[in-house]
Amino acid sequence: MMARRKGLPLKVLVFVVLIACATFVSAQQTRDTKDLVPTGKGWGVASEYAPDRVDHAGVSGNAGLARITCPNGICNHGGPVMGSSPNIYYIWYGNWSGSGTSHPISDSPNTKGLLNTFLNGLTGSSYEHINTTYSISGTAITGNVTNGGDASDNYSHGTALSDSAVQAVVAAQISSGALPADTNGVYFVLTSSDVNETSGFCTQYCGWHTHGTIGGKDIKYAFVGNPDRCPSACEYQTTSPNNDSGADGMASIIAHEQEEAISDPDLNAWYDRRGEENADKCAWTFGTTHTASNGSLYNITLANTNYLIQRNWVNAGGGSCAMSY
């Protein structure tokens, strides 16, 4: 505590302290009325650009900002969503030959086949239909997704990817013509188990999504690492429905990230006051499960194939985690 200045009258000192305390409380209340904003990695951060909670009792909103309401536990912040039938593109980064890595089963053509089957089964499913509850005026989310195709990248940035390198991988596939420049698409960089993402894969996240300007267009993309690299962090079970823990683990993470990319593609649409997007609110919860013949758990069957995937937040009826809508 700073020493009292000599010669300052006690009454004046008390008055100054009271004013300082009042200022601190006012500043704290101002900070507390701000929503956190999403990072796309599962947590929110403070930002000077975060909107006021204009529906918070006794707090007025910033001029020009639309009123933010959260009747179902998640808020519409005015950003765009992805309507129609968004295209999902896979970029297979690393070694997917089934040999030469520490997890040949999960780094194999079998894994690629399982994840394509999963993607094809998502469209029109009651699970994907949950995202229709995030439609906004002028843009209806249909609950359909399209398998837009895939491409391969043989370690163009080595086995340690930064966030910027992930974007560069996507940009290279677009600039080469291997994949189209699609503003209604989400590009998934899927890595073999010998590849790390240096900003926090296995320690802070298992996957993430974001957007960036590539070739002058707003391109949405995501990172999903092979969870066989860190089973205790990114796999719910090591014995999985399809006897491929890497593929089954990645399916759950892909489900999570594509839900968020569609409902919050630019990180300014649907999220709650902690900066959590729809799938974040249900992360690592699975609802009712069934037991497969090998003893593993599953909670959904798509294209005659069983998977265990994380639930999504239904933006209706007060809000809840569910596997269908």
C-alpha positions, 0 to 999 in steps of 0.5 A: 500500500502506498504511504500516505502523503505528508501534510494531506488532511485525513478527511481528504485522504478518506475521500480520495480512497472512496473515489478510487474504490468506486472507480475500481468497482465501476471499471470491474462492472464494465468488464463483467458486462462484456462477453468473451469471444471464441478462439475456435479452440474451445475457449473464449478470450477477452477482447476490447471488441467484445459486445456489451451484454445489452440485455444485462440488467442496468447496463446499456449497449454500445451505440449501433450494436444490435441487441444480443439475446440468449434465450437458449443459453447461446447468443446470436452476435450478428455474424454470418452462418453457412447455409445451403449444403456446405462442402467439406474438404479433407486434406490428408497431411503426412503419411497415410500409407499404413506404414512407416509411422508409429500407428500404422492402423490409424494412418492408413487407407482404412482410416481415410475410408472410415472418415469419408463414410462418416462424412457421407453419412452426416448429411441429412442425419438427425444429428446434423439437423441440430444445426438448423436451429442456428439459422438466421434471417436470410440464411437457413442452415439445412442440416446437409453437408457435401463431401467436396473431395480431398487432396494430399500433402506429403509433409510440405511443412514437416512434422511440426505445424504452426497455426500459420502453417495449417493455413499455408497447407490449405492455401497451397491446395487451393492455389495449385488447383487441387481444391477449389477456392470455396467460400461455402466450404470448410477445409479440414487438415487431417494429420497422421499420428507423427505430426504435431500442431505446436500451438497446443495439440494434445495439451490444449485442444484436439482440433480447432476451426477458424477462417482467413483470407486466402486468394482474396476470399474468406476461407473457412478451415480446420485442424484435426490431429490424429488422436492416436498421438495422445490417446489419453487426451483426445480419445474417449476409448482406445478400443473403438467401434471400427477397431481403428481408434485414430479414425473413430477419434477423428470422426468425433472431433470432425463432427465437433468442428464442422458443427461450429464452423457452420454455425460460427464460421467467422467466430462472430455469430453463435457463441455463449457468454464464455466464448463457447460455441455450440459443440463446445457446450457439449464437448466430451458428452455422448448421451445414450450409448450402445455396446459394440461386439468388441466391447466399445461404445457407440451412439450413432450409426451412419451409413451402416457404420457405428461411431461414438461422437460428441453431442451438439447444443440444440438452440431451442426449447431452452437449450440442451445437449443432444444427438438429434433434433 
